[in-house]
Amino acid sequence: LNPLNPKVLFAGYQNVWKNDNYGGGNWTRLSSFGSNQTLVAIAVAPSDTNVIYAANYSDLYASYNGGYTWNSIYTSSSSSITSIAVDPQDPKRLWVTKSGFTPSDKVLEINNGEVSNLSGNLPNVPVNAIVYQKNSPDRLFIGTDIGVFYTDYSSAYWEKYGDDMPNVVINDIEINYGANSQTKLRAATYGRGIWEADVINCNYQSPAITYTGATSFCEGDSVILSVDLPDQPNDAEQPQEPLNYIWSNGSTSKSIVVKESGAYSVIATYPDGCKAKSKAVTVNVVPQKDISVTSGTGYFGLCGDNDSLELRANLGFSEYEWSNGMTGRKIMITEPGDYYVTGFGTSGCPSKSIIYTVGRYDFPEKPTITRDSNNLIANSSNSYQWYRNGIKILGSIDQIYKIRESDSASFLQVEITNQGGCKAISDSFYVDQYLKNEVGVNEIDYTIAVDIIPNPTNGNTLIRANNFDNGQIKIEIKDILGKLIFSKEIYANGDFEMQIDLNQYAAGEYFIVIKSQNHSITKKIVKQ
């Protein structure tokens, strides 16, 4: 119905139609939306009946000249539009409800084309109908799939309305205006009849929220929000001072300290049971971004007395300040110590890294390589990198390097790195050939038993073998550099013993290699 002229009716299917004679006679089509969707809502502005709104499931249309021309003013990309309510005083201010189960997409306010979300704390259920209460502080009632809710003061804070109605689907909702207590809110349910309740007659002025500090600040800071009550009429029915306060974050004091982002509002409750709600104040906390430091070598160490080290902060900041007073994302240091960096984003908010301790380290001694069958063994260090003919062997970063057939007639080296990132590289070790059927220290065939007694030894030692091959056996002794210092061939029949005299050799580590046609076993011995 036209709210000012009951003779004028509007109806819709896929377009809007108008009748000027209580529904009798001819109907005039007012729109040509070009959509096959069915219209779900039509609303006429009470303050200017030339303003008409119509909506299907996805599009909201407006006409500001009695239906002669139409414009799309909102398109829903998620839930379906269900209902429209227009401000009684402002024809270009309206509210739209939406169905579906998209969180925080339930009630929208459109004010002269600007869309605001008033879904607030509504539960994630479909909203089917909406009505605006005249002469109220923007009080809205909505019908949902679980009953009636209301909000006012443009607070976007919703409360369940009424105590006796069951949790039923509300399909339509209207206010029937009468004198004082005769004004009723009526809700039509799905299958449970029509229910009515008195409307709220509380119209206190909205409390204001003042703040001490900025409402946009860096993580770690805060702002104080306080209630500022407007002057109320000074009579018995409208007492000046509220009984209590409840903030949207659950606090009940008159002032709160806020450290997190969000929309904060407050409800003041008066002795007569009426409530006044503030508009929300939006607090924006700029989160602290992570900042870290790496070095040019991957280690936090200076090598020797004259080394320098590049420290690098990660990207993502507009300015960098280091604990030693230097600036820039990258700095070059020459002294050990504790270092950290503070990064500043475009908002000006600082982010501080942890402390990185840079030490000074000696270069490691040149590493040595020993060969154990088809294994090359470097002396102990923090990390390793092997090279073949001066070229890095990718993935070869262990203390023991397993020789491959492709390594035959090649020069191998190992580079070691200590905990400070200081490096040293070995001399070249020549690998003449890959030994087939070799059994090294870590690859022993346990059906063969070989014992070295005693080990360590002061000079004389015994080699005892069981279940070895029959036939010619070759026994070799090599020093730690792989140099052959002893060689002898014997004939054995599976088991044998042999005395070895090491008195003429210097104290240190040696390798005893026992070879047959099918096997080669290497055992380490220590001469004291």
Secondary structure by P-SEA (a helix, b strand, c coil): cccccccbbbbbccbbbbbccccccbbbbcccccccccccccccccccccbbbbbcccbbbbbccccccccccccccccccccccccccccccbbbbbbcccccccbbbbcccbbbbccccccccccccbbbbccccbbbbbbcccccccccccccbbbbccccccccccccccccccccccbbbbbbcccccbbbbbcccccccbbbbbbccccccccccbbbbbbbbcccccccccccccccccccccccccbbbbccbbbbbbbbbccccbbbbccbbbbbbbcbbbbbcccccccccccccbbbbbbbbbcccccccccccccccbbbbccccbbbbbbbccccbbbbbcbbbbbbbccccbbbbbbcccbbbbcccccbbbbccccccccccccbbbbccccccbbbbbbbbccccccccccccccccccccccccccccccbbbbccccccccbbbbbbccccccbbbbbbbcccccccbbbbbbbcccbbbbbbcccccbbbbbbbbbcccbbbbbbbbcc
